[in-house]
Structure formats: structure tokens, C-alpha cells
């Protein structure tokens, strides 16, 4: 079971709500990738259902919603469809079996398609008794305003390098490794954990970071060449999403000292739009090319 690193304010917020039996009917948890949103949500759900967080999927009062498989193609869908929300509504309409509540966790809530989001909105507008719904996504702007207005919002911030390094030492890292990986994670404990447990990923990420730093100084023609080398020919979508995450990581680190202004905010918004487009099946090379020229 992964531990929660940082986020003491959010933990206390949920602890108080559970202790006082004053849970809201729906929460949206936001924050950067790998900052610990899933770990925190599952820990809170475990408290509500009185079960270990790594046993949630076996609990009769828990429903997890994630992208399903397209029956025609056999491939993972690019969105969460209305049929999944209808199935969720049916599951939540029954009385809890073991716990005081039924609890739902909608992963990648940004991928709700329009009809799915509208169906969920109806549930949020007329909350069921003894039901709690959690939505997870990166940015508040991922969700329609109509949904945002009907949930309690919980934002997770980046975690201090010291807290991440302490976590890595507990996992068996040397102090030198812990400091190195904590710095490379830029406030995201999940990424630091991955770098420790999969050293090859750390080396590859370091190479990718160095390449991108060099690309930022190149003219547009040179940037196109970089993309042709960075994306594999077979299935580039997963790699494209990794690159968008890495680009944002590098740029945030660059701007950390100088601060964020309107130009930086515009770049981050473009990266968010690119990630969303990739998740919705946009051509990877085209999506990344437009973004790379923008930054």
C-alpha cells in the first residue's frame, strides 16, 4: 500500500468530515500528475468503507469507473461513455451492503464525454442518500462548470523535496539517491517512487529532459527533427503523453525562480489542451508539433 506523502491539510479535512459524519455527496480532487491524488482518494474511501485501501475493488459498496474497452475494436476507449455512468447510477441506487455508504471513484474524470457528463450532472443535482462520489483529474478546467458547482473541490499541491526524500529513504534508498530522485520528481511523490524502483526510467527521463532543454534553443526546423526521433513509429500515443508531462516538468522548473506570468500560463494551458487532445485520439505527431512550436 503506497503511503500518502504530504497533503496533511487535505487528510485533516477528510478526517474531520468522516469523524463528524458530515461527508459531502461529491468531491473533485485536483493536482499535478503523480502528486498523490489516487493514493489519497483511495485512503479516504478505505476509511469510509472500513476496509484497507488496497482491497477496495473487492468491497460490495465500492464502484470504480475508468475507461472501458470498445467492444468493436477491442481497444481501450478514449473516453468515459454515458453507459458507464448509467451503470454507476444503478449500482449506487441500491442500499449499502456492509458500510454506511456506497462510494464511487471516477478516475480520469476529464475523459467523461458530453453525454456522460450530463448524466453524471443529474446525479449530482439530486444526490442519493448514503452515497459519496470522488472525481479525479489534473485541472479544475477539465470538468464542466456545472459539475464543478456541485462538488467540493480539493486541490493537492506539490510536495516538498524533504518529505519526498524521507519517503524514499523509508523505501530503501540511500540518502544520495533520495535527494537525487526527490529533486528530479519536482514535487511529485509518485514520480519519485517510480524513479527509485525503476532506475532505467530515471536514466531515460534524464536523457529526455536534456534533449528537450537543447530543443528549446533550436529554430522551428530543428524542433521538427527532434519530434521525428522522439516518437516511436509503432504506438506513439503513450510516448507522446509522456513527453507532454516531461515538457511541463522542464518548463515549470525553469520558471520556478522567475515566477509565472501570462506567457507561462498560456504555455501551460496549451500543454493541458495537448494532453486532452491526445487522450481523445488526436494524431500524436501533429498535436505535439503544434505545441512544440508554441513553447
Secondary structure, DSSP 8 states (H G I E B T S, - for coil): -----S-HHHHHHHHHHHHTT---SEEEEE--TTSSHHHHHHHHHHHHHTS-GGGGGG-TTEEEE---B-TTT-SB-SSB-HHHHHHHHHHHTS--SSSSSEEEEETTGGGB-HHHHHHHHHHHHT--TTEEEEEE-S-GGGS-HHHHTTSEEEE-----HHHHHHHHHHTT--HHHHHHHHHHHTT-HHHHHHHHH-HHHHHHHHHHHHHHHHHTTS-HHHHHHHHHHHS-SS-HHHHHHHHHHHHHHHHHHHHHHH---HHHHHHHHHHHHHHHHHHTT--HHHHHHHHHHH-
